[in-house]
Amino acid sequence: KFDAANVLERQNDVYRFRLLGSPQSLALSRVFSVVESAKTELSIQDYTVPQTTLGQIFNGFAAKQTQETGVARGLDVKKKRKAKKEPKSKQHDNYLAHRA
């Protein structure tokens, strides 16, 4: 009746689904009609059909986004200078050699 119904979450006997389909198949009136007709067959006691929130949309985009590497145009990036390495003392070298 729908293209797909993905289980997003399950807690005990409460399920949360995402319905996939065309705008016509997901019209609220059709969704209610399909679920009402399947209540007895699927042992559905209660259900809600909320609209997607902006937070859910944002989280969906954020989950699909890949992290960009590099520098965005227009940003001024200063590179850190490497500190000069000072030679190790012979005492330090001997200490490391004995610890190994």
Secondary structure by P-SEA (a helix, b strand, c coil): cccccccccccccbbbbbbbcccccccaaaaaaaaaaacccccccbbbbbcccaaaaaaaaaaaccccccccccbbbbbbbbcccccccaaaaaaaaaac
